Amino acid sequence: MSPRSVLYFRREASGSLPLVDLYETDDNLVLEMDLPGVDPEDVLIKVYDDSIIIEGIKREQRTEKGFKYMCMERSFESFRRMIKIPVPVNSVAGRASYSNGVVTLTFPKIKERVIKIKIENREDDPK
């Protein structure tokens, strides 16, 4: 894969963001986002014009009391990613699945069509 064939996304200014891979097959555009420890019920996925917006929150699962952290590297906060859709897709037919901490979005690509338009000869028209 050449460096020019890979799209790099600008990270938004908010905290740590889930990492994303975006690729296409012959028929689909596929987005995979790492969301380990995030309940799929806490994730909202929207398509607006030519952008995919994914937002949610990673909540702390700990319920017991009477402890204090000695080290806490994981963050529990909201996130939001906005990703430009690089090819024409049928966003209404998009599907999302969640497995092993990864959300996979799949959108069928819209096949480009060339339509010929016949030129009418108006010189032969009687006026």
Protein Blocks (a to p, Z undefined) as FASTA:
>chain_A
ZZklpccddddfbdcdddddddddfkbccdddddehiafklpccddehjaccdddddddf
bfbghiacfbdfbdcdddddddddfbdcdfklpccddeehiacddddddddddddddddd
fklpcZZ
